[in-house]
């Protein structure tokens, strides 16, 4: 690495020389880097290869879980969802206490760490739906259930001013991270009016494979709509629609 001198300093690239600024002044160095072959074979980069392997598994697992909920989160998820989900999956992988570094994986990790994950970081579920629900996963029967107490829309829900209705939805997912397959099912409350004085208690349940040996995920969400002449139009408002993993049961 060379230090730039003279009255004029450069930033950028000319030919195969890169000019840049550091805390120690302007520097210049020849373009280049470590070859892929060396990265894959040199013992000095063993830790790097281990990190790559585990990050790759976390990335595939995050994409699989996102796909399991694709039909519901398309109107909810924020733009950073994959980055955030992969970050949490990395934590799951690192919690694997069975396999050696580089071989750790999601199935042997702690998928329960994903509980509480918000698909929309701009609208946490606890902000949009100010109620305590009862969430259950029965692995023996494959039943995933959410019991929502009676709702007073004027105080229990935060909704956009243009909304006339809301829908509460749950989604259950059985995910096999090894084969890359999943089973997902959905249930919802149907359209509920924001102007009702009281919405009776709601029980929602979905079904996946009974006695499954794979992780099970239960998500709960709320989305808002505007009724215009009898037609319900979704309000894709990232500040209000919410969807959260409320319960996770590992294999």
C-alpha positions in Angstrom: 0.0 0.0 0.0 1.4 3.4 -1.0 0.7 6.9 0.4 -0.4 9.6 -2.0 1.6 12.8 -2.0 1.4 16.1 -3.8 -1.2 18.8 -3.9 -3.9 16.7 -5.5 -5.2 13.5 -3.9 -7.4 11.0 -5.7 -10.3 8.8 -4.7 -11.6 6.1 -7.0 -10.0 3.6 -9.5 -7.7 4.2 -12.4 -6.7 1.1 -14.3 -5.8 -1.5 -11.7 -4.9 1.1 -9.0 -7.5 2.1 -6.3 -7.1 5.4 -4.6 -8.9 6.0 -1.2 -8.9 8.0 1.9 -8.1 6.7 5.4 -7.7 8.2 8.8 -4.0 8.3 8.0 -4.4 10.2 4.8 -4.9 9.3 1.1 -3.6 5.8 0.1 -3.3 3.9 -3.1 -3.1 0.1 -3.7 -3.2 -2.3 -6.6 -6.6 -4.0 -7.2 -6.8 -7.6 -6.5 -7.6 -10.0 -3.7 -7.6 -13.5 -2.5 -8.5 -16.1 -5.1 -11.5 -18.3 -4.7 -9.4 -21.3 -4.8 -7.2 -20.1 -2.0 -10.3 -19.2 0.1 -11.7 -22.7 -0.4 -8.4 -24.6 0.3 -6.0 -22.6 2.4 -6.0 -23.7 6.1 -5.6 -20.0 7.0 -9.2 -19.4 5.9 -10.8 -22.4 7.7 -12.8 -20.2 10.1 -14.0 -18.2 7.1 -15.2 -21.3 5.3 -17.0 -22.5 8.5 -18.8 -19.1 8.8 -19.8 -19.3 5.1 -21.2 -22.8 5.5 -23.3 -21.8 8.5 -24.4 -18.5 7.1 -25.5 -20.4 3.9 -27.7 -22.8 5.9 -29.2 -19.8 7.8 -30.0 -18.1 4.5 -31.7 -21.1 3.0 -33.7 -21.7 6.2 -34.8 -18.0 6.3 -36.0 -18.1 2.7 -37.9 -21.4 3.4 -39.7 -19.9 6.4 -40.5 -16.8 4.5 -42.0 -18.9 1.7 -44.1 -20.8 4.2 -45.9 -17.6 5.0 -45.7 -15.9 1.6 -49.4 -15.6 1.0 -50.0 -13.6 4.2 -46.8 -11.5 4.5 -46.9 -10.1 1.0 -49.1 -7.2 2.3 -47.2 -7.0 5.6 -43.5 -7.7 5.4 -41.1 -4.8 5.5 -38.2 -4.4 2.9 -35.6 -5.6 5.4 -37.4 -8.9 6.3 -34.9 -11.3 4.7 -31.9 -9.5 6.3 -33.6 -9.6 9.7 -34.8 -13.2 9.3 -31.4 -14.5 8.3 -29.8 -12.7 11.2 -32.2 -14.5 13.6 -31.5 -17.8 11.8 -27.8 -17.4 12.3 -28.5 -17.2 16.1 -30.5 -20.5 15.7 -27.6 -22.2 14.0 -25.1 -21.0 16.5 -27.2 -22.4 19.3 -26.6 -25.9 17.9 -24.8 -27.7 20.8 -24.3 -31.0 18.9 -22.3 -30.4 15.8 -18.8 -28.9 15.4 -18.3 -25.4 14.1 -19.0 -25.3 10.4 -21.5 -28.2 10.6 -24.0 -26.5 12.9 -27.5 -26.3 11.5 -31.1 -25.1 12.1 -32.5 -28.5 12.9 -30.1 -29.1 15.7 -30.2 -25.4 16.8 -32.8 -23.6 18.8 -35.7 -22.7 16.6 -37.6 -21.4 19.6 -35.3 -18.3 19.4 -37.5 -17.2 16.4 -40.5 -16.8 18.7 -41.6 -13.2 18.7 -40.2 -12.4 15.3 -42.0 -9.5 13.6 -42.5 -9.8 9.8 -43.1 -6.0 9.8 -40.7 -4.3 12.1 -42.6 -1.0 11.6 -45.7 -2.4 13.2 -45.2 -4.8 16.0 -48.2 -7.0 16.7 -48.5 -5.6 20.3 -48.9 -2.1 18.9 -51.6 -3.0 16.4 -53.5 -5.5 18.6 -53.5 -4.5 22.2 -54.7 -7.8 23.6 -53.2 -10.9 25.3 -54.0 -13.9 23.2 -53.7 -17.6 24.3 -51.5 -19.5 21.8 -51.2 -23.2 21.8 -49.4 -25.9 19.7 -50.5 -29.5 20.1 -47.8 -31.6 18.4 -49.7 -34.8 19.0 -52.7 -33.7 16.9 -50.9 -31.2 14.8 -53.3 -28.4 15.9 -52.2 -24.8 16.2 -54.6 -22.5 17.9 -55.0 -18.9 18.9 -57.8 -17.7 21.3 -58.5 -14.0 21.0 -60.6 -12.4 23.7 -63.5 -10.0 23.0 -62.3 -6.9 21.2 -63.3 -3.3 21.6 -62.0 -1.9 18.3 -62.0 1.7 19.6 -59.4 0.8 22.3 -57.9 -2.6 21.5 -56.9 -1.9 17.9 -54.7 0.8 16.3 -55.9 1.2 12.7 -55.4 3.7 9.9 -58.1 6.4 9.7 -59.3 5.2 6.3 -59.9 1.6 7.5 -63.4 0.3 7.8 -62.7 -3.3 8.6 -60.0 -5.6 9.8 -59.1 -9.3 9.6 -57.3 -11.3 12.2 -55.4 -14.3 10.7 -53.3 -17.1 11.9 -51.0 -19.4 10.0 -49.4 -22.6 11.0 -46.3 -24.0 9.4 -44.5 -27.3 9.6 -41.0 -26.8 8.2 -38.5 -29.5 7.3 -35.3 -27.5 7.0 -33.3 -30.5 5.8 -35.5 -31.4 2.7 -36.5 -27.8 2.1 -40.2 -28.7 2.3 -43.1 -27.2 4.3 -46.8 -27.5 5.1 -48.7 -24.3 5.8 -52.3 -23.7 6.6 -54.3 -20.5 7.3 -57.4 -19.5 9.2 -59.0 -16.0 9.6 -61.8 -14.2 11.4 -63.4 -12.9 8.3 -64.2 -9.2 7.9 -64.7 -7.4 11.2 -65.9 -3.8 11.5 -63.8 -1.2 13.3 -67.0 0.6 14.3 -68.5 -2.3 16.2 -68.8 -1.6 19.9 -67.7 -5.1 20.7 -66.4 -8.0 18.7 -67.0 -11.4 20.4 -64.1 -13.6 21.4 -62.5 -15.5 18.4 -61.0 -18.9 18.3 -58.8 -19.7 15.3 -57.1 -23.0 14.6 -55.1 -24.7 11.8 -53.9 -28.2 11.2 -50.6 -29.6 10.1 -49.2 -33.2 10.3 -50.0 -35.0 13.5 -47.0 -36.1 15.6 -44.7 -34.3 13.2 -40.9 -34.5 14.0 -40.3 -31.1 12.4 -40.4 -27.6 13.9 -43.9 -26.1 14.1 -44.5 -22.3 13.8 -47.6 -20.4 14.7 -48.1 -16.8 13.5 -50.8 -14.3 14.3 -51.5 -11.1 12.3 -53.9 -8.3 11.7 -54.6 -6.5 8.4 -56.8 -3.6 7.5 -59.3 -3.0 4.7 -61.5 -0.3 3.3 -65.0 -1.1 2.2 -66.1 0.8 -1.0 -69.6 -0.1 -2.2 -69.5 -3.6 -0.8 -65.9 -4.4 -2.0 -63.1 -4.7 0.5 -59.8 -3.2 -0.6 -56.6 -4.1 1.4 -54.7 -1.2 2.9 -51.1 -2.1 2.3 -50.0 0.2 5.1 -46.7 -0.8 6.6 -47.4 1.4 9.6 -50.4 -0.7 10.7 -50.5 -4.2 9.3 -48.8 -6.7 11.6 -47.7 -10.3 11.6 -45.7 -12.1 14.3 -44.4 -15.6 15.1 -46.3 -16.0 18.4 -45.2 -19.5 19.2 -42.6 -22.0 18.0 -42.2 -25.7 18.9 -39.0 -27.4 18.0 -38.8 -31.0 16.8 
